[in-house]
């Protein structure tokens, strides 16, 4: 019997459930909508956070959010072309060439 280790398998066959996510939303004409972001390569992605504290640290205290399961978030995002899901995106410092002062830059850009 052969056991595959996840380190050896570039794409594990088992998907680990993330549980309910804290999903950033914005107001729209029909109520609130999940905010979508772009990856550094320009692809669309839905974003979810594993805690309200992580969402606040990344997007600020004024960012509204809702709790959604991973399948629900994927189902909302897929029809508008966001087939990827990014959980707990990180921030990267970026230094402004003009001001030489550190700024916070998201790995992901809002759509």
N, CA, C and O atoms as a DFTB+ gen file, in Angstrom:
444 C
 N C O
     1  1       0.849      -1.174       0.000
     2  2       0.000       0.000       0.000
     3  2       0.893       1.235       0.000
     4  3       1.811       1.347       0.813
     5  1       0.625       2.136      -0.892
     6  2       1.448       3.337      -1.018
     7  2       0.716       4.537      -0.440
     8  3      -0.441       4.791      -0.776
     9  1       1.397       5.273       0.433
    10  2       0.827       6.482       1.019
    11  2       1.484       7.686       0.384
    12  3       2.710       7.774       0.327
    13  1       0.677       8.613      -0.093
    14  2       1.215       9.843      -0.670
    15  2       1.279      10.911       0.409
    16  3       0.308      11.144       1.129
    17  1       2.405      11.539       0.509
    18  2       2.535      12.672       1.410
    19  2       2.181      13.931       0.642
    20  3       2.478      14.040      -0.548
    21  1       1.540      14.894       1.324
    22  2       1.161      16.125       0.653
    23  2       2.378      16.875       0.126
    24  3       2.275      17.588      -0.872
    25  1       3.526      16.726       0.776
    26  2       4.729      17.401       0.303
    27  2       5.155      16.851      -1.054
    28  3       5.782      17.558      -1.843
    29  1       4.818      15.593      -1.327
    30  2       5.182      14.974      -2.590
    31  2       4.143      15.237      -3.672
    32  3       4.464      15.170      -4.858
    33  1       2.932      15.529      -3.296
    34  2       1.827      15.717      -4.232
    35  2       1.599      17.204      -4.446
    36  3       1.161      17.892      -3.524
    37  1       1.886      17.723      -5.647
    38  2       1.734      19.162      -5.861
    39  2       0.298      19.644      -5.743
    40  3       0.068      20.818      -5.454
    41  1      -0.665      18.772      -5.958
    42  2      -2.064      19.148      -5.842
    43  2      -2.790      18.053      -5.069
    44  3      -3.256      17.083      -5.666
    45  1      -2.890      18.197      -3.752
    46  2      -3.510      17.134      -2.949
    47  2      -4.935      16.854      -3.402
    48  3      -5.671      17.766      -3.778
    49  1      -5.313      15.584      -3.360
    50  2      -6.655      15.207      -3.795
    51  2      -7.706      15.576      -2.758
    52  3      -8.870      15.775      -3.106
    53  1      -7.318      15.669      -1.497
    54  2      -8.269      16.025      -0.439
    55  2      -8.281      17.539      -0.263
    56  3      -7.230      18.149      -0.064
    57  1      -9.449      18.143      -0.336
    58  2      -9.582      19.570      -0.066
    59  2      -9.902      19.735       1.403
    60  3     -10.842      19.125       1.914
    61  1      -9.142      20.536       2.064
    62  2      -9.341      20.755       3.492
    63  2     -10.395      21.839       3.664
    64  3     -10.193      22.956       3.188
    65  1     -11.507      21.553       4.324
    66  2     -12.518      22.591       4.515
    67  2     -11.979      23.705       5.404
    68  3     -11.329      23.448       6.417
    69  1     -12.255      24.935       5.013
    70  2     -11.766      26.071       5.780
    71  2     -12.763      26.531       6.820
    72  3     -12.408      27.326       7.691
    73  1     -13.993      26.064       6.761
    74  2     -15.017      26.528       7.689
    75  2     -15.565      27.865       7.243
    76  3     -15.162      28.375       6.198
    77  1     -16.480      28.450       8.014
    78  2     -17.039      29.756       7.638
    79  2     -15.943      30.812       7.559
    80  3     -15.065      30.878       8.418
    81  1     -16.006      31.628       6.523
    82  2     -15.014      32.678       6.297
    83  2     -15.618      34.051       6.546
    84  3     -16.829      34.233       6.425
    85  1     -14.783      35.006       6.891
    86  2     -15.173      36.402       7.009
    87  2     -14.888      37.019       5.647
    88  3     -13.729      37.162       5.259
    89  1     -15.939      37.384       4.921
    90  2     -15.815      37.827       3.540
    91  2     -16.087      39.329       3.448
    92  3     -17.148      39.790       3.869
    93  1     -15.130      40.104       2.899
    94  2     -15.364      41.535       2.748
    95  2     -16.454      41.788       1.710
    96  3     -16.504      41.132       0.669
    97  1     -17.326      42.750       2.013
    98  2     -18.419      43.085       1.106
    99  2     -18.452      44.592       0.864
   100  3     -17.834      45.373       1.588
   101  1     -19.184      44.972      -0.168
   102  2     -19.417      46.386      -0.460
   103  2     -20.890      46.553      -0.783
   104  3     -21.570      45.599      -1.161
   105  1     -21.373      47.777      -0.629
   106  2     -22.779      48.051      -0.925
   107  2     -22.999      48.090      -2.429
   108  3     -22.165      48.580      -3.191
   109  1     -24.129      47.567      -2.825
   110  2     -24.507      47.576      -4.231
   111  2     -25.982      47.867      -4.356
   112  3     -26.672      48.004      -3.346
   113  1     -26.483      47.965      -5.580
   114  2     -27.899      48.288      -5.779
   115  2     -28.856      47.238      -5.213
   116  3     -29.992      47.560      -4.864
   117  1     -28.410      46.000      -5.120
   118  2     -29.274      44.932      -4.614
   119  2     -28.890      44.518      -3.197
   120  3     -29.255      43.426      -2.761
   121  1     -28.173      45.354      -2.480
   122  2     -27.715      45.001      -1.138
   123  2     -26.200      44.925      -1.116
   124  3     -25.527      45.698      -1.797
   125  1     -25.664      44.003      -0.341
   126  2     -24.200      43.903      -0.300
   127  2     -23.719      42.793      -1.225
   128  3     -24.407      41.800      -1.461
   129  1     -22.521      42.997      -1.734
   130  2     -21.886      42.081      -2.678
   131  2     -20.488      41.755      -2.182
   132  3     -19.830      42.606      -1.583
   133  1     -20.032      40.545      -2.420
   134  2     -18.667      40.169      -2.044
   135  2     -17.676      40.994      -2.857
   136  3     -17.810      41.125      -4.074
   137  1     -16.676      41.548      -2.167
   138  2     -15.612      42.272      -2.868
   139  2     -14.704      41.257      -3.542
   140  3     -14.296      40.269      -2.931
   141  1     -14.395      41.507      -4.799
   142  2     -13.458      40.668      -5.536
   143  2     -12.161      41.439      -5.699
   144  3     -12.152      42.670      -5.700
   145  1     -11.075      40.711      -5.834
   146  2      -9.759      41.306      -5.955
   147  2      -9.052      40.731      -7.166
   148  3      -9.506      39.748      -7.752
   149  1      -7.933      41.348      -7.540
   150  2      -7.093      40.819      -8.609
   151  2      -5.767      40.357      -8.021
   152  3      -5.213      40.990      -7.123
   153  1      -5.280      39.261      -8.537
   154  2      -3.982      38.741      -8.120
   155  2      -2.891      39.569      -8.792
   156  3      -3.193      40.361      -9.685
   157  1      -1.636      39.407      -8.389
   158  2      -0.558      40.131      -9.060
   159  2      -0.485      39.871     -10.570
   160  3       0.015      40.707     -11.322
   161  1      -0.981      38.717     -11.007
   162  2      -0.970      38.404     -12.440
   163  2      -2.237      38.844     -13.152
   164  3      -2.386      38.607     -14.351
   165  1      -3.152      39.480     -12.434
   166  2      -4.356      40.027     -13.055
   167  2      -5.593      39.163     -12.999
   168  3      -6.651      39.589     -13.462
   169  1      -5.501      37.960     -12.449
   170  2      -6.674      37.095     -12.349
   171  2      -7.606      37.562     -11.240
   172  3      -7.167      38.178     -10.269
   173  1      -8.884      37.268     -11.387
   174  2      -9.856      37.622     -10.370
   175  2      -9.891      36.549      -9.295
   176  3      -9.779      35.357      -9.581
   177  1     -10.051      36.994      -8.047
   178  2     -10.135      36.051      -6.937
   179  2     -11.113      36.557      -5.886
   180  3     -11.212      37.757      -5.629
   181  1     -11.823      35.625      -5.294
   182  2     -12.631      35.935      -4.122
   183  2     -11.695      35.862      -2.923
   184  3     -10.690      35.152      -2.961
   185  1     -12.016      36.587      -1.868
   186  2     -11.153      36.634      -0.688
   187  2     -11.981      36.338       0.550
   188  3     -13.094      36.839       0.706
   189  1     -11.419      35.516       1.430
   190  2     -12.039      35.230       2.714
   191  2     -10.972      35.203       3.793
   192  3      -9.810      34.898       3.524
   193  1     -11.367      35.521       4.995
   194  2     -10.439      35.538       6.125
   195  2     -10.923      34.559       7.179
   196  3     -12.126      34.350       7.338
   197  1      -9.989      33.964       7.893
   198  2     -10.347      32.985       8.914
   199  2     -10.750      33.625      10.233
   200  3     -11.245      32.936      11.125
   201  1     -10.549      34.929      10.372
   202  2     -10.995      35.631      11.580
   203  2     -11.287      37.086      11.243
   204  3     -10.762      37.634      10.274
   205  1     -12.128      37.694      12.053
   206  2     -12.436      39.116      11.863
   207  2     -11.182      39.960      12.101
   208  3     -11.016      41.005      11.471
   209  1     -10.311      39.527      12.991
   210  2      -9.081      40.268      13.269
   211  2      -8.172      40.291      12.046
   212  3      -7.555      41.319      11.765
   213  1      -8.075      39.200      11.322
   214  2      -7.239      39.155      10.114
   215  2      -7.825      40.042       9.025
   216  3      -7.087      40.722       8.312
   217  1      -9.152      40.040       8.894
   218  2      -9.801      40.912       7.917
   219  2      -9.525      42.371       8.255
   220  3      -9.168      43.152       7.374
   221  1      -9.686      42.746       9.517
   222  2      -9.456      44.118       9.954
   223  2      -8.004      44.524       9.751
   224  3      -7.731      45.647       9.327
   225  1      -7.074      43.633      10.046
   226  2      -5.653      43.942       9.866
   227  2      -5.316      44.193       8.397
   228  3      -4.462      45.025       8.089
   229  1      -5.977      43.484       7.501
   230  2      -5.686      43.617       6.075
   231  2      -6.443      44.765       5.415
   232  3      -5.889      45.463       4.565
   233  1      -7.713      44.968       5.800
   234  2      -8.559      45.915       5.065
   235  2      -9.056      47.088       5.897
   236  3      -9.707      47.988       5.367
   237  1      -8.759      47.091       7.190
   238  2      -9.180      48.203       8.036
   239  2     -10.448      47.896       8.801
   240  3     -11.214      47.000       8.449
   241  1     -10.651      48.671       9.867
   242  2     -11.785      48.452      10.760
   243  2     -13.125      48.832      10.169
   244  3     -14.160      48.369      10.648
   245  1     -13.133      49.658       9.149
   246  2     -14.395      50.088       8.549
   247  2     -14.910      49.169       7.455
   248  3     -15.955      49.438       6.862
   249  1     -14.195      48.096       7.180
   250  2     -14.596      47.183       6.101
   251  2     -15.755      46.300       6.549
   252  3     -15.595      45.500       7.470
   253  1     -16.922      46.433       5.911
   254  2     -18.029      45.534       6.261
   255  2     -17.741      44.108       5.776
   256  3     -17.012      43.914       4.803
   257  1     -18.313      43.125       6.453
   258  2     -18.096      41.733       6.096
   259  2     -19.316      40.897       6.437
   260  3     -20.183      41.313       7.206
   261  1     -19.364      39.715       5.851
   262  2     -20.382      38.707       6.162
   263  2     -19.668      37.373       6.348
   264  3     -18.532      37.200       5.907
   265  1     -20.337      36.441       7.000
   266  2     -19.787      35.086       7.151
   267  2     -20.386      34.216       6.060
   268  3     -21.604      34.165       5.887
   269  1     -19.515      33.530       5.324
   270  2     -19.952      32.609       4.278
   271  2     -19.084      31.360       4.321
   272  3     -17.914      31.413       4.698
   273  1     -19.671      30.246       3.933
   274  2     -18.876      29.030       3.798
   275  2     -18.064      29.133       2.504
   276  3     -18.391      29.915       1.612
   277  1     -17.013      28.337       2.420
   278  2     -16.189      28.334       1.208
   279  2     -17.013      27.997      -0.032
   280  3     -16.885      28.696      -1.038
   281  1     -17.861      26.950      -0.009
   282  2     -18.657      26.642      -1.205
   283  2     -19.599      27.789      -1.593
   284  3     -19.794      28.045      -2.781
   285  1     -20.183      28.479      -0.610
   286  2     -21.085      29.590      -0.916
   287  2     -20.325      30.746      -1.567
   288  3     -20.812      31.351      -2.522
   289  1     -19.135      31.051      -1.050
   290  2     -18.340      32.121      -1.630
   291  2     -17.915      31.769      -3.048
   292  3     -17.974      32.617      -3.938
   293  1     -17.492      30.543      -3.265
   294  2     -17.108      30.111      -4.622
   295  2     -18.309      30.202      -5.576
   296  3     -18.161      30.629      -6.721
   297  1     -19.486      29.804      -5.104
   298  2     -20.684      29.854      -5.943
   299  2     -21.052      31.293      -6.312
   300  3     -21.540      31.543      -7.414
   301  1     -20.822      32.235      -5.403
   302  2     -21.109      33.643      -5.702
   303  2     -20.100      34.239      -6.679
   304  3     -20.457      35.043      -7.540
   305  1     -18.854      33.844      -6.540
   306  2     -17.788      34.461      -7.321
   307  2     -17.619      33.863      -8.721
   308  3     -17.218      34.565      -9.649
   309  1     -17.915      32.606      -8.873
   310  2     -17.670      31.930     -10.150
   311  2     -18.406      32.541     -11.344
   312  3     -17.797      32.684     -12.404
   313  1     -19.692      32.909     -11.226
   314  2     -20.390      33.467     -12.393
   315  2     -19.787      34.774     -12.925
   316  3     -20.017      35.126     -14.082
   317  1     -19.028      35.489     -12.110
   318  2     -18.419      36.737     -12.578
   319  2     -16.936      36.548     -12.893
   320  3     -16.196      37.526     -13.005
   321  1     -16.504      35.313     -13.034
   322  2     -15.153      35.030     -13.496
   323  2     -14.087      34.899     -12.433
   324  3     -12.904      34.823     -12.766
   325  1     -14.459      34.871     -11.172
   326  2     -13.478      34.700     -10.105
   327  2     -13.503      33.241      -9.671
   328  3     -14.274      32.865      -8.788
   329  1     -12.673      32.430     -10.282
   330  2     -12.664      31.002      -9.967
   331  2     -11.683      30.664      -8.858
   332  3     -11.720      29.555      -8.326
   333  1     -10.801      31.597      -8.494
   334  2      -9.841      31.365      -7.414
   335  2     -10.400      31.896      -6.103
   336  3     -11.234      32.800      -6.083
   337  1      -9.923      31.314      -5.012
   338  2     -10.272      31.782      -3.673
   339  2      -8.977      31.962      -2.900
   340  3      -8.178      31.031      -2.789
   341  1      -8.770      33.154      -2.367
   342  2      -7.584      33.442      -1.573
   343  2      -8.016      33.592      -0.120
   344  3      -8.868      34.422       0.201
   345  1      -7.426      32.788       0.752
   346  2      -7.754      32.837       2.169
   347  2      -6.605      33.522       2.915
   348  3      -5.437      33.177       2.736
   349  1      -6.961      34.496       3.753
   350  2      -6.002      35.256       4.556
   351  2      -4.855      35.839       3.721
   352  3      -3.690      35.524       3.967
   353  1      -5.181      36.693       2.729
   354  2      -4.092      37.302       1.951
   355  2      -3.207      38.145       2.856
   356  3      -3.678      38.722       3.836
   357  1      -1.929      38.212       2.525
   358  2      -0.963      38.963       3.318
   359  2      -0.700      40.311       2.684
   360  3      -1.014      40.548       1.518
   361  1      -0.116      41.186       3.483
   362  2       0.269      42.507       2.999
   363  2       1.769      42.533       2.798
   364  3       2.512      41.808       3.459
   365  1       2.201      43.367       1.885
   366  2       3.631      43.526       1.644
   367  2       3.977      45.000       1.721
   368  3       3.256      45.827       1.162
   369  1       5.069      45.354       2.404
   370  2       5.462      46.764       2.428
   371  2       6.021      47.172       1.074
   372  3       6.712      46.398       0.412
   373  1       5.717      48.383       0.680
   374  2       6.229      48.928      -0.572
   375  2       6.775      50.311      -0.275
   376  3       6.116      51.096       0.407
   377  1       7.934      50.621      -0.759
   378  2       8.530      51.923      -0.499
   379  2       8.275      52.813      -1.698
   380  3       8.606      52.458      -2.830
   381  1       7.681      53.978      -1.443
   382  2       7.421      54.950      -2.486
   383  2       8.737      55.590      -2.911
   384  3       9.471      56.105      -2.067
   385  1       9.043      55.567      -4.198
   386  2      10.302      56.138      -4.693
   387  2      10.338      57.644      -4.485
   388  3      11.396      58.200      -4.191
   389  1       9.195      58.315      -4.634
   390  2       9.152      59.775      -4.511
   391  2       9.311      60.217      -3.060
   392  3      10.098      61.116      -2.765
   393  1       8.587      59.605      -2.180
   394  2       8.578      60.049      -0.788
   395  2       9.565      59.275       0.094
   396  3       9.929      59.741       1.173
   397  1       9.995      58.097      -0.366
   398  2      10.863      57.239       0.435
   399  2      10.264      56.933       1.806
   400  3      10.977      56.802       2.801
   401  1       8.943      56.825       1.830
   402  2       8.257      56.447       3.060
   403  2       7.553      55.128       2.809
   404  3       6.993      54.923       1.732
   405  1       7.571      54.234       3.781
   406  2       6.906      52.940       3.574
   407  2       5.396      53.110       3.429
   408  3       4.773      53.907       4.131
   409  1       4.833      52.357       2.519
   410  2       3.386      52.285       2.348
   411  2       2.991      50.822       2.425
   412  3       3.815      49.934       2.207
   413  1       1.749      50.581       2.732
   414  2       1.247      49.215       2.715
   415  2       0.634      48.980       1.346
   416  3      -0.160      49.785       0.860
   417  1       1.005      47.886       0.742
   418  2       0.485      47.527      -0.575
   419  2      -0.086      46.122      -0.482
   420  3       0.582      45.217       0.017
   421  1      -1.297      45.927      -0.949
   422  2      -1.916      44.612      -0.927
   423  2      -1.344      43.768      -2.052
   424  3      -1.118      44.259      -3.158
   425  1      -1.109      42.492      -1.763
   426  2      -0.753      41.574      -2.840
   427  2      -1.888      41.533      -3.848
   428  3      -1.669      41.317      -5.040
   429  1      -3.093      41.741      -3.363
   430  2      -4.271      41.700      -4.198
   431  2      -4.807      43.108      -4.381
   432  3      -4.706      43.932      -3.472
   433  1      -5.371      43.391      -5.536
   434  2      -5.982      44.689      -5.788
   435  2      -7.497      44.513      -5.862
   436  3      -7.997      43.516      -6.381
   437  1      -8.215      45.504      -5.330
   438  2      -9.682      45.457      -5.411
   439  2     -10.115      45.618      -6.849
   440  3      -9.500      46.363      -7.613
   441  1     -11.173      44.922      -7.219
   442  2     -11.724      45.013      -8.576
   443  2     -12.682      46.168      -8.623
   444  3     -13.272      46.439      -9.669
